[in-house]
Amino acid sequence: MEVRFFTGVDEPLTLAARLVRKRLREGGRIAVLGPSPLLNRLDQLLWSEPPLDFLPHVRLRPGEAVPPDAAITPVWLLEQPQPGVCCDSAVNLGLDDVDALSCFERVAEVVASEPAARAAGQQRWRRYKAMGLSVHHHPQDGTGVS
């Protein structure tokens, strides 16, 4: 599993949308994981930004069945990984269960600049390291997570 940390992010949703677009251009399927309020905002962003550039995606809430067209949907917005949603990559906007992310080949951790988000990101960083994974750091503000 490849893990990349983007830390000190002032606009997590903007970066998440950029990472999703990049992965789609590469031909991948991607899940974006995080708390419901953030996913709701990202859902709206993917419908409208930039204008005339809709990104096909599905917002799947906990307990909802995976729709039959799952195989053709390239972007999933999830509060937690779901069986039946086959994605090779993930953008994590705050899911703390690092073990649940081990089903993805690539994980991009987006860590906002607020102290609480930073502390949670540091815990996830330590968990990945404890799992023996190589973690790549991409600071967005000139500071690091250790």
Secondary structure, DSSP 8 states (H G I E B T S, - for coil): -EEEEEEEES-HHHHHHHHHHHHHHTT--EEEE--HHHHHHHHHHHHHSSTT-----EEE-TT----GGGGG--EEEESS--TT---SEEEESS---GGGGGG-SEEEEEEESSHHHHHHHHHHHHHHHHTT--EEEEESSS----
